[in-house]
Amino acid sequence: MLVYGLTHYARWENGIPWITFTIWFFFCLMNWFVSRRIVESLNTHYQSRQNYKELKATQHMMGAMHAAQERQNISRELHDSLGHKLTALSINLDFAKRAANEATIETLSLCHQLSQEVLAEVREIVSTQRNDKTILKQALEAICELTPNLHCDLQLSKETEQLPQDYALSVLRFTQEMISNTLKHTQANHFTLHVNVTLVGEQPLLVAKAYHNQAETHLPKQGNGLAGLNERMAQFGGEFSQHLEQETLINTMTLPLNLEEKSHDKVPTS
């Protein structure tokens, strides 16, 4: 409207054409209103897609964790029940073989050998079921695959492969929030995530750090997403923090790990 007024000012010999100005004003107002509605619609559509991606990743992780828990239960039953009985059988067959006469020693030796072979196979099955590929990494890779506009660099240490479900979900939520904020508030095209377990004294800590490749000059204002993340961290006695390091915004999640000792990792040998 300002440009129109300046370019037509010299032609207004009989006064200002208020009707034209009014029409132009309503035209600009409608244009602004329609543009605003389009932007809001696009933002809603984008947020829905992002929520869908996060839901699919969470479902994938929950399903994988359930399957892993079932495999672990089966391997524990094999260890506690079949493994111990096979060990006892092998010991008794070995004792019987030593005390047997010539007529039965060959048969008992064969039975003892078969029991050793079955025990070795059970040990192999238990070991395989307990050393499955990290579920957390699979879930994080699923999120990245559903976010084509952002290249994700995931760096997870070996100690994170067998995290309990609650801790793995905390890392997943942390990553989802960091990716979502990166896409909404920056023009970054590269996202990096480091997850590892470190020792502070005798206390193991789960530490996750996330950052993007756009320069930042000040810490962002924390909204509802980060507030919810802080509440999740507080449930486990952990914390969420942000700091600037050479114009790079570093987001850090720290959780103390309270892992129970697992004594069912191997089937006893005879």
Secondary structure, DSSP 8 states (H G I E B T S, - for coil): -HHHHHHHGGG-SS---HHHHHHHHHHHHHHHHHHHHHHHHHHHHHHHHHHHHHHHHHHHHHHHHHHHHHHHHHHHHIIIIIIHHHHHHHHHHHHHHHH--TTTHHHHHHHHHHHHHHHHHHHHHHHHHHT---HHHHHHHHHHHT-TTSEEEEEE-GGGGG--HHHHHHHHHHHHHHHHHHHHH----EEEEEEEEEEETTEEEEEEEEEESS--SS-----HHHHHHHHHHHHTT-EEEEEEETTEEEEEEEEE--------SS----
